[in-house]
Structures are given as C-alpha cells and as structure tokens.
Amino acid sequence: MVCFARVVEAGSFTAAAATLRVSKSVVSARVAALEDRLRARLLNRTTRRLSLTPEGLALYERCAPLLAAADAAAEAAEGAGDEPRGVLRVNAPVAFAEEHLAAPLAATLERHPRLHVELSLADRVVDLVGEGIDVAVRVSPRLEGGGLVARKLCVDRTVLVAAPAYLARRGTPARPEALLHHDCLVYSLLRVADEWRFRGPGPRELYSVPVEGRFAAASGAVLRRAALAGMGLGVLPTFMVAGDLAEGRLRRVLADAFAGTELGIYAVYPQARRIPAKVRAFVDVLAAHFRRPSWATA
C-alpha cells in the first residue's frame, strides 16, 4: 500500500521509485501484487498518464491517512528529524572530490558528531536510487533525469591549457587554426577527434575548430595528468587546474579567443516527502562553502 500511495502522489512509477529509493520494477511489482491480492484493478495505466479506478480511489482515501500517521510517528521517533545521524553516502567526480570536497566534508563531520560519511568516486552519472547514494555532486552544462532534486552550488568554465614543456617543444598556438598541427587531448575513450569552440570577429560569433590527438580518456583527472606530462593541449574545468595555473605547471592557451563551456556544479539528491536531516545538513554546508569558490580568480 505504501508503494501504491506513493505512485498516486508522485503521478508515475518512476517518480515514486525515486521517492522510495527502490527501482521502478520493484514499485511496479508491488503494486501488481497488491492488485492481485485485492482482486481489483487500482490504476489505469497508459503511456502518458496514470489514473485511479474507483477501487483505487477508495483504497487511497483510506490508506493515505494511515501512511501520514506512520510518517509522523517516524519523525517523532527520530527527534523530528532535526539531528543528522547515521551514514551519509556521497558520490562525486574523482578530480572534484580530490581537490575540493575535503573541507566541506570535514566541516559536516565536525558539526554533526553522530554522522558518518561514505564517499564514492566516479567519472560517470551514477544511479542515486539504484546505488544507494544520498547526495551526489555533479558537474555538467545541464542536468538530465527525473525524480531528483538539484541545488546549484556555483558555476565554472573550461579553459584551454598546456604544460610549459609542451609549448617549448611544439610552440604556442597564435590562432585557433594552428591547433590542427598540435596534439590535443580528447575527452572520450570512443573518439580521437573533437571540436573546440572559439570566438569569432563578431561580438557573439562562435566557430569550431576540429582537433585531433593520439590520446583520449573519459576521465578529466587523467587528462589533467596527461597535460601536466606534456602530452598535448587539453580543455579542462578551471576548478581542476586552478592550482596548476597559479604554480606555473600549466599555462592558458588562446585565452582571449577560447570560448569555454559554462559548467554548473550541483548537489543532487532523490526526491522525498521528507528530506533526511543528514542530506539537508550536508547540502547546506556545500552551498555555503562554494558560494565563493576558491578557483574563481584563476
């Protein structure tokens, strides 16, 4: 009945699965089992929407107050959810976590002594519900996927960089077209070609230059290491290379011409009727910490 009620309230099996933090197939199977047990069809399913049958409406009207009372009882048992406790499972991209998550994680643990953190790292979009993640930090030009709540922490922008040793060996490109004769580090394991965007003569004009390289990877952290090793020019987020630029290990290339991509940095967590206190606490710390990101002046 919990699964059934959450489907009704969320309007879809997918959204209900996110709220319950189980897979969509589990929700569907449980609702089907309830219908079999009651020997009644509760929901009319179409490709676009769900609607209640008369039997489904009658059941929902009776079980909804019981579920609300159960939620209230759980909140009371947990001290109204005011004290963050238990295990907080966090996921983040490798390079971002290595460079920028230690301080907010330390602040969270210091403020909430009953909280424990498990941090997993992945340069891919993880399934928060399927993998049991409470909060994920995501870096992306745009977010996709339903059933999630996203809080924008700050913004970043990609820059074109290379190691001094590479520029001394191959020369510094004076214009974008010169990249056709350089080794470029490509963000992909599937391709060896890409296009980088540059500003044209007009104030809003952009054009692309096709680039090629002998090294490609699906990890920003690996591409940064490749750039530091002098393997070529790379396009990387500022948050990843700000320290390298400040210390002279990398240099910006075609800074006035390169049109970097704006990246949003988000805290993402599953939708729920009541957001766990541990999630609220950590997201609040992230928002405060990244209000003025350390790389903004790089």
Secondary structure as GFF3:
##gff-version 3
##sequence-region A 1 298
A	DSSP	alpha_helix	2	10	.	.	.	ID=ss1
A	DSSP	alpha_helix	13	20	.	.	.	ID=ss2
A	DSSP	alpha_helix	24	38	.	.	.	ID=ss3
A	DSSP	beta_strand	43	45	.	.	.	ID=ss4
A	DSSP	beta_strand	50	52	.	.	.	ID=ss5
A	DSSP	alpha_helix	54	77	.	.	.	ID=ss6
A	DSSP	beta_strand	86	92	.	.	.	ID=ss7
A	DSSP	alpha_helix	94	100	.	.	.	ID=ss8
A	DSSP	alpha_helix	102	111	.	.	.	ID=ss9
A	DSSP	beta_strand	115	121	.	.	.	ID=ss10
A	DSSP	beta_strand	135	140	.	.	.	ID=ss11
A	DSSP	beta_strand	148	162	.	.	.	ID=ss12
A	DSSP	alpha_helix	164	170	.	.	.	ID=ss13
A	DSSP	three_ten_helix	176	181	.	.	.	ID=ss14
A	DSSP	beta_strand	184	187	.	.	.	ID=ss15
A	DSSP	beta_strand	193	199	.	.	.	ID=ss16
A	DSSP	beta_strand	206	212	.	.	.	ID=ss17
A	DSSP	beta_strand	216	217	.	.	.	ID=ss18
A	DSSP	alpha_helix	220	228	.	.	.	ID=ss19
A	DSSP	beta_strand	233	237	.	.	.	ID=ss20
A	DSSP	alpha_helix	238	247	.	.	.	ID=ss21
A	DSSP	beta_strand	251	252	.	.	.	ID=ss22
A	DSSP	beta_strand	262	270	.	.	.	ID=ss23
A	DSSP	alpha_helix	277	289	.	.	.	ID=ss24
###
